Amino acid sequence: MNNTKKIPIIFNAKFLARDLTGVERFAVETLHALDKLIDENDVVVSNYSFGLAVPSNWRQETPFKNIPVLYHGKTKGLFWEQVELPLVVFGKCLINLCNVAPIFKLKQMVVIHDATPVKIPESYSVFFRLWYRLLMPFLGQLSKQILTVSEFSKKEISNAYGIKLSKIEVLPESGEHILRFERDESILEEHQLLNKPYLLAVSSMAPHKNFKTLFEAVNQ
């Protein structure tokens, strides 16, 4: 019998209460992959235990059968994330998959997806831009590791927030999750596209998604 004490790793799972956009999709699919490794008793995860930290007032089912939900704190939102979360995970490694993390937590990893609030500020409110301007340099200095999704984002984040390139590692994204869905040609029929060429662009209409350029290119 293996009595080795496992190293606890906690995920900041506040994102589970939000709508599923690109950043949340990255987090969910990362946890799906981890859940599968745990299910298969993969040696990569054999020395660790995992949990999803959420505010106590959050009550929803999660799709992860091997990663328990840990309810903590009495508040929610920004205060919970910045004050209560670092207290309840004191001494444990915290992983934040969706840009934001506690400022004064040292033993943590943070995925910063891009530097868009600096590069394309018109996409965001004044408060949001100021908050990121304050938060990101702190995370870059104090966190154990910064992760991002591409070499391009790595350089952008370093330039925008003054984080050393050596502190940032790349964790590439992928699209395997689409394979879990059955092909449905009724969608093409509904939009009369079965025998026509078409372009699929999946995104919001935020300025930094650059749909304007896409429309201009299609209309040329």
C-alpha positions in Angstrom: 0.0 0.0 0.0 1.3 3.4 -1.0 1.0 5.8 2.1 2.8 8.7 0.4 1.0 11.9 1.3 -0.2 13.6 -1.9 0.6 17.2 -2.7 -2.7 19.3 -2.7 -3.4 21.5 -5.7 -6.4 23.8 -5.7 -7.9 25.4 -8.7 -9.6 28.8 -8.5 -12.9 27.8 -9.9 -14.8 31.1 -9.6 -15.0 31.0 -13.4 -17.6 28.2 -13.2 -20.2 30.8 -12.3 -19.7 32.7 -15.5 -20.9 32.2 -19.1 -18.7 30.0 -21.2 -16.5 32.1 -23.5 -13.0 31.5 -24.7 -11.2 31.9 -21.5 -13.7 29.8 -19.5 -13.6 27.2 -22.3 -9.8 26.9 -21.8 -10.3 26.3 -18.1 -13.1 23.8 -18.5 -11.2 21.8 -21.1 -8.0 21.8 -19.0 -9.9 20.4 -16.1 -11.6 17.8 -18.4 -8.1 16.6 -19.5 -7.0 16.5 -15.8 -10.1 14.6 -14.8 -9.3 12.0 -17.5 -5.7 11.6 -16.3 -7.0 11.0 -12.7 -9.6 8.5 -14.0 -6.8 6.6 -15.8 -4.5 6.6 -12.7 -1.9 8.3 -14.9 1.5 8.5 -13.2 1.6 12.2 -14.1 -1.0 13.0 -11.4 -0.4 10.1 -9.0 1.4 12.3 -6.4 -1.2 15.0 -6.3 -4.7 15.6 -5.0 -6.9 18.2 -6.6 -9.9 20.4 -5.7 -12.0 23.2 -7.1 -12.4 26.2 -4.7 -15.6 28.1 -5.1 -17.6 30.5 -2.9 -19.9 28.8 -0.4 -23.0 30.3 -2.0 -22.3 28.7 -5.4 -24.3 25.5 -5.9 -24.1 23.9 -9.3 -23.1 20.5 -10.7 -19.7 20.2 -12.4 -18.8 17.7 -15.2 -15.7 16.5 -13.4 -16.1 13.3 -11.5 -12.6 13.1 -10.0 -12.1 16.7 -8.9 -14.2 17.6 -5.8 -15.7 21.0 -5.3 -14.5 22.7 -2.1 -16.9 25.4 -0.7 -15.1 28.2 1.1 -15.8 31.6 2.5 -18.8 33.8 3.2 -18.6 36.3 0.3 -18.3 36.1 -3.5 -16.8 37.9 -6.5 -13.7 40.1 -6.2 -13.6 40.1 -2.4 -13.8 36.4 -2.2 -11.0 36.0 -4.7 -8.7 38.5 -3.3 -9.2 38.0 0.5 -11.0 34.8 1.4 -9.5 32.5 -1.3 -5.8 33.0 -0.4 -6.7 32.4 3.3 -8.4 29.1 2.7 -5.7 27.8 0.4 -2.8 29.0 2.6 0.2 26.8 2.2 -1.3 25.0 -0.8 -0.6 25.5 -4.5 -3.3 27.5 -6.2 -3.8 27.4 -10.0 -5.7 30.2 -11.7 -6.8 29.5 -15.3 -8.7 32.7 -16.2 -6.4 35.7 -15.9 -7.3 36.9 -12.5 -5.8 35.7 -9.2 -5.2 36.8 -5.6 -2.5 39.6 -5.6 -0.7 38.5 -2.5 -0.6 34.7 -3.0 2.9 33.5 -3.6 2.4 29.8 -4.1 0.4 30.0 -7.2 0.4 29.7 -11.0 -1.6 32.1 -13.2 -2.7 31.7 -16.8 -2.8 35.2 -18.4 -4.3 34.7 -21.9 -3.2 38.0 -23.5 -2.5 41.7 -23.0 -5.6 42.9 -24.8 -6.7 45.4 -22.1 -3.4 47.3 -22.8 -3.2 46.7 -26.6 -6.9 47.4 -27.4 -8.3 49.4 -24.5 -11.5 50.4 -26.2 -12.8 46.9 -25.7 -12.9 47.3 -21.9 -14.3 49.7 -19.3 -12.0 52.2 -17.5 -12.3 50.2 -14.2 -11.4 47.0 -16.0 -8.3 48.5 -17.6 -7.1 50.1 -14.4 -7.6 46.9 -12.4 -5.5 44.9 -14.9 -2.8 47.6 -15.0 -2.5 47.2 -11.2 -3.0 43.4 -11.0 -0.9 42.0 -13.7 2.5 43.4 -12.7 1.9 42.1 -9.1 1.0 38.7 -10.3 4.1 38.6 -12.6 6.3 39.5 -9.7 4.8 37.5 -6.8 3.4 34.3 -8.4 5.5 31.2 -8.7 4.8 30.8 -12.5 2.9 32.7 -15.2 1.5 30.7 -18.1 0.0 31.8 -21.4 -1.4 30.2 -24.6 1.1 31.2 -27.3 4.6 32.7 -27.9 2.9 35.8 -29.3 0.9 36.3 -26.1 4.1 35.6 -24.0 5.9 38.6 -25.7 2.8 40.8 -25.5 2.3 40.1 -21.8 5.9 40.7 -21.0 6.0 44.0 -22.8 2.6 45.2 -21.5 3.1 44.3 -17.8 6.8 44.2 -17.3 6.9 40.5 -16.6 10.2 38.8 -17.3 10.0 36.4 -20.3 11.8 33.8 -18.2 8.9 33.8 -15.8 6.3 33.0 -18.5 5.8 29.5 -20.0 3.5 28.6 -22.9 0.6 26.2 -22.5 -0.8 25.8 -26.0 -4.6 25.6 -26.6 -6.2 23.0 -28.8 -9.6 22.2 -30.3 -10.2 18.5 -29.4 -13.3 19.3 -27.5 -15.2 19.7 -30.7 -14.8 16.0 -31.3 -17.2 15.3 -28.4 -20.1 16.7 -30.6 -21.9 14.9 -33.3 -21.9 16.3 -36.8 -25.3 18.0 -37.4 -26.0 19.0 -41.0 -29.4 20.2 -40.1 -27.7 23.5 -39.1 -26.5 23.8 -42.7 -29.9 23.1 -44.0 -31.5 25.6 -41.7 -29.2 28.4 -43.0 -29.3 27.0 -46.6 -25.6 26.3 -46.8 -25.5 22.7 -47.7 -24.2 23.3 -51.2 -22.7 26.8 -50.7 -19.3 28.0 -49.5 -19.4 29.6 -46.1 -17.1 31.1 -43.5 -17.6 30.3 -39.8 -16.3 32.8 -37.3 -17.0 32.1 -33.6 -16.6 35.0 -31.3 -18.2 37.9 -29.6 -18.5 41.3 -31.2 -15.9 43.0 -29.0 -13.6 45.4 -30.9 -10.5 43.3 -30.2 -12.1 40.3 -32.0 -11.6 42.3 -35.2 -14.9 41.3 -36.9 -14.8 44.6 -38.8 -11.8 43.5 -40.8 -13.4 40.1 -41.5 -16.5 41.8 -42.9 -14.4 44.1 -45.0 -12.5 41.1 -46.4 -15.6 39.1 -47.2 -17.2 42.1 -49.0 -14.3 42.8 -51.3 
